[in-house]
Amino acid sequence: MSTVFNFTFVPWFRSVAPYIHKFRNQTFVIGLTGEAIDAGKLASIAQDIAMIQAMGVKIVLVHGFRPQVNEQLRLKGQEAKYSHGMRITDPVALDCAQEAAGQLRYEIEAAFSQGLPNTPMAGARVRVISGNFITARPVGLIDGVDFQHSGLVRKVDTEGIQRTLDMGALVLISPFGFSPTGEAFNLSMEDVATSVAVALQSDKLIFLTEIPGIRVDANDPESDIDTELPLADAKRLIASLPAATVPTDPGFYLQHCVRACEGGVERSHIIPFKLDGSLLLEIYVHDGIGTMVVDEKLESVREATIDDVSGIVALIEPFEKDGTLVKRDRTEIERDAGNYTIIEHDGVIFGCAALYPYPEERTAEMAALTVSPQSQSQGDGERLLKRIETRARAQGLQSIFVLTTRTMHWFIKRGFVQVNPDWLPEARKRKYNWDRRSQVLVKKLS
């Protein structure tokens, strides 16, 4: 095994470990579009789901079958009929939906029953259990359109699903429901997945879709993906968009994510099935790969507490070992926890900085400025600096200073000026390590 691999794998695995720990025993509802299966992605997606389940996550998988039903209709010489973004399910379409659902359930169960040969999960057998977990009601008539056998979720058997999950099985749900009298209804995958996630109060609802996510500018197909969308912003965006009628419309999946968040689901995701490993990238990487809708921003800048000490120590330790930072005892960090400002994302600390004031000289030292390698070059250093400056001004200080051996140019670009170490406050000058020969840089506060 190469040395290069060792030095890349170890930091990567350490960055993933907090998420593995955080998501253990949580429940994820995954909505898998029929388009993903039609595109030949089932095998790789099944492999990734098996890995996620192996790390302790409880999985409910809801599959769609839009293209498969359309293909069955085509073979029978029929056309697919839609209105208001929903399928009109006549008796022929209902037969086609039943055939497609049976075939897809067979394919999905087979994908999880082969031991996943020649994959990282070789030998792992995922037990898949499905059942009549959904009670449905008819859509009825909308604007004079009779949707016939198309339905909506009336009730979810949460007790049955939860018992199955507690047995260690993956729950597979097809977009079908039955009325109390036994009448069958064709449902949409999006409605079923959202209803199940809300009923279970799942920790995540994830849609594997045709689109890469929600773009920062919904009208510009080349703009960046908005990786984290607060619920309030998502609702405003939907209100500004035309009614979504096809899956590629920006609001099609977003409306269900909003509904899930309003129903108590902590996080809802829209990610592309075309990108290999998108599930893993979205769940176990800091910024993910698609769009996550949350009730509030998960990333926050705040003052640290004693409970954050372990996270701060874990963050700065690698930089102490390579000499970028001066080593600090845990006892010292615990004592000075209130001096630290941290950046926290989804419960994980990704950045920190400390402020040590010298009130008589009207200045303060900014120390231990650290940003995790996984989130560097994203502006977190500037955010910490601004917060430290705000704290210093609130204490009536006129400047802040730093001591550094490697990042002098970063500070100079942000308004710091190099000075002689004799400039330091007397108390700090006595602790200055002349052997380390740190550069002293000062920034005046306006």
C-alpha positions in Angstrom: 0.0 0.0 0.0 1.5 3.3 -1.1 2.5 6.1 1.3 0.4 8.6 -0.7 -2.7 6.4 -0.1 -2.0 6.3 3.6 -1.7 10.1 3.9 -4.9 10.6 1.9 -7.0 7.8 3.4 -6.4 8.6 7.1 -7.5 12.3 7.0 -10.4 11.3 4.8 -11.6 8.6 7.2 -11.2 10.8 10.2 -13.3 13.5 8.4 -16.0 10.9 7.8 -16.0 9.3 11.3 -18.1 12.0 12.9 -20.9 11.5 10.4 -20.8 7.7 10.8 -21.2 8.2 14.6 -23.9 10.8 14.2 -26.1 8.9 11.8 -25.9 5.5 13.6 -29.5 4.3 14.5 -31.0 7.2 12.6 -33.8 6.6 10.0 -33.4 7.7 6.4 -36.2 7.5 3.8 -34.8 7.3 0.3 -37.0 8.0 -2.7 -35.5 6.3 -5.8 -36.9 7.4 -9.1 -37.9 4.9 -11.8 -35.6 6.9 -14.1 -32.6 5.9 -12.0 -33.4 2.2 -12.4 -34.2 2.7 -16.1 -30.7 4.3 -16.5 -29.0 1.1 -15.1 -28.0 2.7 -11.7 -29.7 0.1 -9.4 -26.7 -2.1 -8.8 -24.4 0.8 -7.7 -27.2 2.5 -5.7 -27.9 -0.8 -3.9 -24.2 -1.2 -3.1 -24.2 2.3 -1.5 -27.4 1.7 0.4 -26.0 -1.5 1.8 -22.9 0.3 3.0 -25.0 3.0 4.6 -27.1 0.4 6.4 -23.9 -1.5 7.5 -22.9 1.7 9.3 -26.0 1.6 11.4 -28.6 3.6 9.5 -32.2 2.3 9.2 -33.4 2.6 5.6 -36.8 2.9 4.1 -36.6 2.7 0.3 -39.5 4.0 -1.8 -39.2 3.3 -5.5 -40.9 5.1 -8.4 -41.9 3.6 -11.7 -42.8 6.5 -14.0 -40.8 5.4 -17.1 -41.6 1.7 -16.6 -45.4 2.4 -16.5 -45.1 4.5 -19.6 -43.2 1.7 -21.4 -45.9 -0.8 -20.5 -48.5 1.6 -21.8 -46.6 2.1 -25.1 -46.4 -1.7 -25.6 -50.2 -1.8 -25.2 -50.6 1.0 -27.7 -51.7 3.5 -25.1 -50.5 7.0 -24.2 -49.6 8.2 -20.7 -51.9 10.9 -19.5 -51.0 13.6 -17.0 -52.7 16.6 -15.4 -51.6 18.9 -12.6 -48.3 17.1 -12.5 -50.0 13.7 -11.7 -50.8 10.6 -13.7 -54.4 10.0 -14.7 -54.7 6.3 -14.0 -57.4 4.6 -16.0 -57.9 0.8 -15.8 -55.3 0.1 -18.4 -52.7 2.4 -16.7 -53.5 0.7 -13.4 -52.8 -2.8 -14.8 -49.5 -1.4 -16.3 -48.6 0.1 -12.9 -49.2 -3.2 -11.1 -47.0 -5.0 -13.7 -44.2 -2.4 -13.4 -44.3 -2.5 -9.6 -44.1 -6.2 -9.5 -41.2 -6.3 -11.9 -39.3 -3.5 -10.1 -39.8 -5.0 -6.7 -38.3 -8.3 -8.0 -35.3 -6.4 -9.5 -34.7 -4.4 -6.3 -35.0 -7.5 -4.0 -32.6 -9.3 -6.3 -30.1 -6.5 -6.2 -29.9 -6.7 -2.4 -29.9 -10.5 -2.3 -26.9 -11.3 -4.4 -24.3 -10.7 -1.7 -23.2 -7.8 -3.9 -20.3 -9.6 -5.5 -17.1 -7.8 -6.6 -18.1 -4.7 -4.5 -16.9 -3.3 -1.2 -20.0 -5.1 0.3 -19.2 -8.5 -1.0 -20.8 -11.2 1.2 -23.2 -8.7 2.8 -26.8 -9.8 2.5 -29.4 -7.1 3.0 -32.8 -8.4 4.2 -35.6 -6.6 2.3 -39.1 -6.7 3.6 -42.1 -5.0 1.9 -45.8 -5.0 2.7 -49.1 -3.1 2.6 -47.8 -0.3 4.8 -49.8 2.4 2.9 -53.5 3.2 3.1 -54.7 5.3 0.2 -57.5 7.5 -0.9 -58.6 8.7 -4.4 -57.4 12.0 -5.8 -60.9 12.4 -7.2 -61.7 15.3 -9.5 -59.6 18.4 -9.8 -60.7 21.2 -12.1 -63.0 18.8 -13.8 -60.3 16.2 -14.4 -61.1 12.7 -13.1 -57.9 11.0 -11.9 -59.7 7.6 -11.6 -57.3 5.2 -9.9 -54.7 7.7 -9.0 -54.5 8.2 -5.2 -52.9 10.0 -2.3 -51.5 8.6 0.9 -54.2 8.5 3.6 -52.3 6.7 6.4 -48.9 5.1 7.0 -48.5 2.0 9.1 -45.6 3.5 11.2 -45.8 0.8 13.8 -45.3 -2.0 11.2 -42.5 -0.1 9.4 -40.7 0.6 12.7 -41.0 -3.0 13.8 -39.5 -4.1 10.5 -36.6 -1.6 10.8 -35.9 -2.7 14.4 -35.5 -6.2 13.0 -32.5 -4.9 11.0 -34.3 -5.2 7.6 -34.6 -2.6 4.8 -38.2 -1.7 4.2 -39.2 -1.5 0.5 -42.3 0.4 -0.4 -43.9 0.5 -3.8 -46.0 3.5 -4.9 -49.2 1.6 -4.4 -51.9 1.9 -1.7 -55.2 0.3 -0.9 -58.4 1.7 0.5 -60.0 0.1 3.6 -62.3 -1.7 1.1 -59.3 -3.1 -0.8 -59.4 -0.8 -3.9 -56.0 -0.3 -5.4 -54.6 3.2 -6.1 -51.6 4.3 -8.1 -49.5 6.8 -6.0 -46.6 9.0 -6.7 -43.2 8.0 -5.3 -42.7 11.6 -4.1 -46.0 11.6 -2.1 -45.3 8.2 -0.6 -41.7 9.0 0.4 -42.7 12.3 1.9 -45.6 10.9 3.8 -43.6 8.0 5.2 -40.8 10.4 6.3 -43.2 12.7 8.1 -45.1 9.8 9.7 -41.8 8.2 11.0 -40.3 11.6 11.8 -37.3 10.3 10.0 -33.9 12.1 10.3 -33.5 12.4 6.5 -35.6 12.3 3.4 -33.4 11.8 0.3 -34.6 12.0 -3.3 -32.3 10.4 -5.9 -33.5 12.4 -9.0 -32.9 13.4 -12.6 -31.7 16.9 -11.5 -28.4 17.8 -9.7 -30.2 19.8 -7.0 -31.6 23.4 -6.8 -29.4 26.0 -8.5 -28.5 29.3 -6.8 -30.2 31.0 -9.7 -33.2 28.8 -10.7 -33.3 30.5 -14.1 -29.7 29.9 -14.9 -29.0 26.2 -15.7 -25.2 26.9 -15.4 -25.3 28.4 -11.9 -23.9 26.6 -8.9 -25.9 24.1 -6.8 -27.3 25.6 -3.6 -26.0 23.0 -1.2 -28.0 24.2 1.9 -31.4 25.9 1.5 -33.2 27.2 4.6 -36.9 26.3 4.7 -38.0 29.9 4.5 -35.9 30.5 1.4 -37.2 27.3 -0.2 -40.8 28.4 0.4 -40.1 31.8 -1.2 -38.4 30.1 -4.2 -41.4 27.8 -4.8 -43.8 30.8 -4.6 -41.7 32.6 -7.3 -41.6 29.6 -9.7 -44.3 28.4 -12.1 -46.3 25.3 -10.9 -44.1 22.2 -11.2 -45.6 19.6 -13.6 -42.6 17.5 -14.6 -39.7 16.1 -12.6 -37.1 18.3 -14.2 -39.0 21.5 -13.0 -37.0 23.1 -10.1 -40.0 23.0 -7.8 -41.1 19.4 -8.4 -39.0 17.7 -5.7 -38.5 20.9 -3.7 -42.2 21.1 -2.9 -42.0 17.7 -1.2 -38.8 18.6 0.7 -40.6 21.7 2.0 -43.6 19.6 3.0 -41.3 17.1 4.8 -39.5 19.9 6.7 -42.7 21.5 7.7 -43.9 18.1 8.9 -40.9 17.6 11.3 -38.3 15.9 9.1 -35.0 17.5 10.0 -33.3 17.5 6.6 -34.5 16.8 3.1 -32.2 16.3 0.1 -32.3 16.4 -3.7 -29.3 14.7 -5.3 -28.5 13.3 -8.8 -28.6 9.6 -9.5 -26.3 10.1 -12.5 -23.3 10.8 -10.3 -21.8 7.6 -9.0 -21.8 7.5 -5.2 -24.0 10.6 -4.8 -25.7 9.1 -1.7 -22.3 8.7 0.0 -21.1 12.1 -1.0 -24.3 13.8 0.2 -24.4 12.0 3.6 -20.7 11.7 4.6 -19.1 14.8 3.0 -19.2 18.2 4.7 -20.9 20.2 1.9 -22.6 17.2 0.1 -23.3 17.1 -3.6 -26.9 18.2 -4.0 -29.3 20.5 -2.2 -30.3 20.0 1.4 -33.4 21.8 2.7 -33.3 22.5 6.4 -35.6 24.3 8.9 -32.6 26.6 9.7 -29.0 27.0 8.8 -27.0 24.1 10.0 -23.7 26.0 10.0 -23.3 28.6 12.7 -20.6 30.8 14.1 -20.8 31.0 17.9 -18.8 31.2 21.1 -17.6 27.9 22.5 -18.6 26.2 25.7 -16.9 23.6 27.8 -18.8 20.9 25.8 -16.9 22.0 22.7 -13.5 21.3 24.1 -13.1 17.8 22.7 -14.1 19.1 19.2 -11.6 21.9 19.4 -8.8 19.6 20.5 -9.5 17.2 17.7 -9.5 20.1 15.2 -6.2 21.7 16.2 -4.2 18.6 17.1 -3.0 17.8 13.6 -1.8 21.4 13.2 0.0 21.3 16.5 1.8 18.1 15.4 3.0 19.6 12.1 4.2 22.8 13.9 1.6 25.2 12.3 0.2 25.9 15.8 1.8 26.1 19.2 0.8 23.1 21.3 -1.9 23.8 24.0 -2.8 21.6 26.9 -6.4 20.4 27.1 -6.5 21.9 30.6 -5.6 25.3 29.1 -8.3 25.0 26.4 -10.9 24.0 29.1 -10.0 26.9 31.2 -10.2 29.3 28.2 -13.2 27.8 26.5 -15.1 31.0 26.6 -12.3 32.8 24.7 -12.9 30.5 21.6 -15.2 31.2 18.7 -16.1 28.1 16.6 -17.8 27.3 13.3 -20.1 24.3 13.7 -21.8 22.5 10.9 -24.3 19.7 11.6 -22.9 19.2 15.1 -19.3 19.0 13.9 -16.7 21.7 14.6 -14.9 22.8 11.4 -13.1 26.0 12.6 -12.0 27.8 15.7 -10.1 30.9 16.9 -9.4 32.3 20.4 -9.3 35.9 21.6 -6.9 36.7 24.5 -7.4 40.4 25.5 -4.7 42.7 27.0 -7.1 45.5 28.1 -4.4 47.8 29.5 -2.8 48.0 26.1 -6.2 48.1 24.3 -5.3 45.1 22.2 -5.8 41.3 22.0 -4.2 38.3 20.6 -6.1 36.1 18.1 -4.7 32.6 18.6 -5.3 29.1 17.3 -7.1 30.2 14.1 -7.8 26.8 12.5 -10.1 25.6 9.7 -10.5 21.9 8.9 -8.9 20.8 5.6 -12.3 19.5 4.5 -13.8 23.1 4.5 -10.8 25.3 3.6 -11.1 27.9 0.8 -14.8 28.4 1.6 -14.5 31.6 3.6 -14.6 30.1 7.1 -11.3 31.8 8.0 -12.7 35.2 7.1 -15.8 34.5 9.1 -13.9 33.6 12.2 -11.7 36.7 11.8 -14.7 39.0 11.5 -16.3 37.4 14.6 -13.1 37.8 16.5 -12.9 41.5 15.4 -16.5 42.0 16.6 -15.7 40.5 20.0 -12.6 42.7 20.3 -14.5 45.9 19.4 -17.2 45.0 22.0 -14.5 45.0 24.6 -13.3 48.4 23.6 -10.1 47.2 22.1 -8.3 49.1 19.3 -6.3 46.3 17.6 -5.8 42.6 17.4 -2.5 40.8 16.7 -1.4 37.3 15.7 1.8 35.3 15.9 2.5 33.1 12.9 5.3 31.2 11.2 3.5 30.0 8.1 0.5 32.0 7.2 1.8 35.6 7.3 0.6 36.4 3.7 -3.0 35.3 4.5 -3.1 37.9 7.3 -1.4 40.7 5.4 -4.1 40.3 2.6 -6.7 40.9 5.3 -5.3 44.2 6.7 -2.6 43.0 9.1 0.8 44.8 9.2 4.1 43.2 10.3 5.7 44.7 13.4 8.7 44.0 15.6 8.1 41.6 18.5 9.1 44.4 20.8 5.6 45.8 20.0 3.9 43.1 22.0 2.3 43.8 25.3 4.8 43.2 28.2 2.8 40.2 29.5 2.8 38.6 26.0 6.4 39.5 25.3 7.6 37.6 28.3 6.0 34.4 26.8 7.3 35.0 23.3 9.3 32.0 22.0 12.4 33.6 20.4 13.5 30.2 19.1 10.3 29.8 17.1 10.8 33.3 15.6 7.1 33.8 15.0 6.1 36.9 12.9 4.0 39.4 14.7 1.2 41.0 12.7 -1.2 43.7 13.9 -4.5 44.9 12.6 -6.1 48.2 13.8 -9.8 48.1 14.4 -11.9 50.9 13.0 
